[in-house]
Amino acid sequence: MDAAPGASSFSPAWPLGYLTTFGPRADPATTLTWGLMDISVAVIVIITALVVIGMLVKRVRAPAGEPPPVSRGGAGLNWIYIGVALTVLVLLGSMIWTVAVLAQINSPSGKPAFTIEITGHQWWWEARYLSPRPDQDFTTANELHIPVGQPVLIKVMSADVIHSFWIPALTGKTDTIPGRVNLGWLQASRPGVYRGQCTEYCGEEHAKMALFAIAQTPADFETWREGQVAGAVAPTKPEAIMGAALFSDHCGACHEVRGTSAGGLAGPDLTHVASRRTIASGILPNTTAALGGWISDPQTIKPGARMPATNLSGPQLNAVVAYLGTLK
Amino acid sequence: MSAPTTTSDDARVPTIARVTADFPGPRLKQIWETEPGVRGWFSTVDHKEIGLRYIVTAFVFLLLGGVEALVMRVQLAQPGMTLLTPEQYDQLFTMHGVSMIFLYASPILSGFSNYLWPLLLGSRDMAFPRLNALSYWVYIAAGVFIYAGFVVGEGPNAGWFNYVPYAAKQFNPGVNIDVYMLGLILLGISTTVGAANFVVTFLRLRAPGMSINRVPILIWGTLTASVANLLAVPAVSLACFLLWMDRQFGTHFFDASQGQPLLWQHLFWMFGHPWVYAIVLPAMGMVSDGLPTFCRRPLVGYTPVALSTVGTMALGFGVWVHHMFATGLPSLALSFFSGASIIITLPSAVAVFAWTATIWGGKPVFKTAFLFFASMIILFVIGGVSGFMTGSVPVDWQLTDTYFVVAHIHYVLIGINLFPVVGAIYYWFPKFTGRLLSERLGVWNFWTMFVGFNLGFFPMHLLGLMGMPRRVYTYASGMGWTTTNLIVSIGSFLFALGILLLLINIAISLKRGKLAGENPWDAPTLEWSVPSPPPPYNFAVIPTIESRHPLWEDQLNETSARSSLAEGLLLDEGRQTIATSALDGEPTLILNMPGDTLAPFILALGMSLLFASALFQAWWFVAAGAIIIAGALMAWFWPHQAHRAPDGAEPADG
């Protein structure tokens, strides 16, 4: 199935790494991370050298069993005075830098383009795009699209337990806490596919709760957005028509496909599932084979997931997969 | 020496005696010795016996937690492994945390301190010997209680931090979390009575002349940790009780609709962060006392190090929110806690520079214990700077809940707790058993542990920086983590081999180790002035102290005053020891110490029955437990007129 239209194939070398970042919310923190890490490495090297050299230089090899006599050998307090004084300077500098970065990334420099409500579920992500015109709102899952260069406000919430929303290339973590709405913002400085992951332990499948942010040029983003606002297009091929009916019967209680009788809210909205890169919260590529395998036996792939195995015959399964393939 | 004064009208001057080969040892032995046999085993209140039991029990939990870790490391050695189901992995990582943090790290230090405190302070026992026994019995009961749940597949499964609402009944309907909550409340009782005992012992049971600026740093460490426990443990016991109420009776303290899930995190970390310092400060004290022995000089900066111990703890109560930087608290609050979390580095820097200066100003002798103590400085610095990084809010937003923090916590807990503890085993094993551990095997032991530890845990920093989240039972290939995870798994097995070498060394040396004598290291503190192992009464006469290093006075020759070790208060009319004033160590009272009794053991049994029955809501058995508790307490507090000396000496309670 197709990749998101127009998205660059760029991805960070380590999909969840954050030593290189790609947006103004993450970048100042990344510089700070490198700064504090350099200080830390320097401290480790200096103290290790002092301890090891001191041990080797001052070592005495006492004649068998006889420890050398004790003596006070200089007060040595200057070590503490000088060491602590230097430490104070480094710590004060680090604190000031920390507070400055915190102020800098607290809110976006420009007016946010729009708001996304992100809701953590056991074990997937719901994303609702809000628009000034309510009829332009839409819901998707596990894949956020954002326009490059524009700040986007995010409201982070939970449907069940505490999760944590994290797209390291773009932003640090924000916990999703039931009963609360946490605010944040996203902005990407170059097009690309940025992986995210739940980072607060939330149950059996905490490990398999990924998501993606796909940063696109504003024009590509607008194309994508208009596609998402539209409802599903009714299938035309016979197999897909059969699949649509089966989907309504077997899947519609939990999954919504807008414009059809399938309207369940327990699982991800699948109105445009064929336009997504992955399924099952980022753990399988969105291919016919993977989709078929997932629908027939989700509990082997993601033990404990809320989706039960579906009791479909081979041809029925193929029909449902064919139908889902039409939901671009 | 001035005669001790008592508060009583009919004050007396106690006998001052000189120790000879057959006086007063045999008489004191008769008074203090625990009767042999099963009854004696369950009724002893000897702090040395209790201390050793603590150490052995805590080490067993360390081994259990270690095996759990190894199983997890097999699962994580490669992407997509299926050795464990997610539910099994969740119980394993939870039990690993619970075992190491609650059942190993703190109790092992209680064990050393229980054994060593009276010997370091020149006393014949702790202030409350029976509370001491109770503390141990309740501790092992809590450990068995929690592990019983795990063995039947109903162990805690929401992480040792146990965040709600995942730990609430709605999302976690089994008995798992109830086991954990009740187990922690039970353990909290043990910690609390143990801590109270240390505080009072510090204040009143130091030898005459041992003013507070003459106590070893280990005493400061355990004292500070104990005060912190008294203030911090109520927060977690309360949190556990409230969650248990939520789960059993449908109260709403923590649910999102009518309560507040974040309340759990505040209560838990208000306890949890001070606790982290409570499980490292006594171990830092071991290094502060042990390192100078092998450097052949007193510790550089005794006063700054003692003050920094207390200072760390004071600041430690103001940093709990750094576990919650990502919860959406306001920036102003975050800035405050960020500042506090960075500043808390300072007192640690004092200790690091004091230890380094002690090495440079000394003549280090490379014994195994020294290697463990000295390498701890390096591991401490690595764990310290990674903590400094996570103290910075914007950095923490990336680092938190990744393997970087896993690396950090293990450098802190293994580096600052386990390395000093193993060093302490090498250092004090001769005192405990009368025999030295093998130095040959010891050097192998050290290098295997040191290399294994760094190979197993340093790469976790990199995994964290490459984005690997914590608490995942598996991960995908293509994330760039595969090779590093394999290295980590290999390192962890090498580290485990190091622990095995320690056990082998202990097993061999117990029977065939070189005889140690009183003071094999030529160490300065009082425990080395008594035979190895020490007699049941510790000190034949109560010593009188004139300096911080009673056994080094002749070598240092800094003043003409000499501590009196062979001549002192006799106190042989029953189990007796001396109480002194809180600051200066002026003798004030003769304490009559309680004898051996089954009451603490039966009290702990009653508590276990009560808690186990509460788990299953078997209220009649809860009542039965309460009756046993009441009976044991009555026996405990029953006035013993016979023990009240006729001359006005005060009975000590215990």
Interface residues (C-beta under 8 A of the other chain):
Chain A: A13 W14 P15 L16 G17 Y18 L19 A26 P28 A29 T30 L32 T33 L36 M37 I39 S40 V43 I44 I47 T48 L50 V51 V52 G54 M55 V57 K58 R59 V60 A62 P67 P68 P69 V70 S71 R72 G73 G74 A75 G76 L77 N78 W79 I80 I82 G83 V84 T87 V88 L91 S94 M95 W97 T98 V99 V101 L102 A103 I105 N106 Q122 V156 D160 V161 I162 S164 P168 T171 G172 K173 T174 D175 I177 P178 G179 R180 N182 L183 Q197 C198 T199 E200 Y201 C202 G203 E204 E205 H206 A207 K208 I283 P303 G304
Chain B: T85 P86 E87 D90 A158 G159 Y163 P165 Y166 F171 A256 S257 Q260 P261 L262 C295 R296 R297 P298 V300 G301 P304 A326 T327 G328 S331 L334 S335 S338 G339 I342 I343 T345 L346 A349 V350 V352 F353 A354 T356 A357 T358 I359 W360 G361 G362 K363 P364 V365 F366 A374 I377 I378 V381 I382 V385 S386 F388 M389 S392 V393 P394 V395 D396 W397 Q398 L399 T400 D401 T402 L465 M466 G467 M468 P469 R470 R471 V472 Y473 T474 Y475 A476 G478 M479 G480 W521 D522 P524 W552 Q555 L556 E558
